[in-house]
Amino acid sequence: MSYMRSQKFRTHKFFVFVLLPLVVELSSCARQSALGTVVTGGDAGQAATLVQEPSQEPAPSTAVLAKAEKTLPYPARGDLDKLDAVLRGLSPKARAAMPLDSSNRAEFLTDLQQVLEEERGFRTDDLSLYYLIDKKHNVGPDYVPKDLVHLEKNDLFDINKNNLSLRPEAYEALCQMARASLKDGVRLLVSSTYRSYEYQTWLFQHWVDVDGLEEAERESARAGTSQHQLGVAVDFGSVSDDFADTVMGQWVYAHSEDFGWSLSFPQGYEDVTGFRWESWHFRYIGRPACDFQRKWFSDVQQFMIEFIDAWKRQG
């Protein structure tokens, strides 16, 4: 963020964000009994009120992906052909980021199947946690995540406004991460979560008015293309570049993937993600996917999500 942009952000942050309105067990932990009464539609303001704190167990730290020393079955010819087809469709930069060669294709495919098996345990009445959403892939104005959980003031983390909400899976993982951070003396601040299509429409236009269209396209998503509309993204802390240098930011960077949270827009990948570095923006995708991302995709979320989407589309 340029100095001028940083100053502009601080000038408008109060107006925009205040005045206006976990690894295999995480999904199964997000039960209604742990979350209280929930609703199935509406904006964040209509989301459920939390009445009971979720399970107290921290996220396990055991690895979930295949080990290189394991004896792995030789992949089926069809899977190898499918892998080649998907790889051909990826960008040169994505392929270059993958440490994949003839010696480890079986390991890669085994890991991939574990991640896809995890996805089969996701709820079937909402979009997958691996759903590809970016400037070329969107959701419609009527999409609202199921059973949004309203974030209340609590003993685990801070919130900076009263209209925040998340999908149950993301909420549970947030609580587990916040519980772990407290043990290290760090209290998380949640600054932005679910945003409706209508709100994102207003927000994008706001930044157009402030910075012009070209700069707004780098820093704000058009309505229907924001991870926030999926109800699985959180902006932490100051929502500015200095977050990366704070104690909170450094803790989140070091531990977020242990709880299934992935940095969405890393530094140096604006040509890949479409957005400049956002040190504060993390998306919940689950621990297995985070491990897969780190092991095979140079820890770049966009590369992994694009690969999974292409794999499924390949049939």
Disulfide bonds with the S-S distance in Angstrom:
none
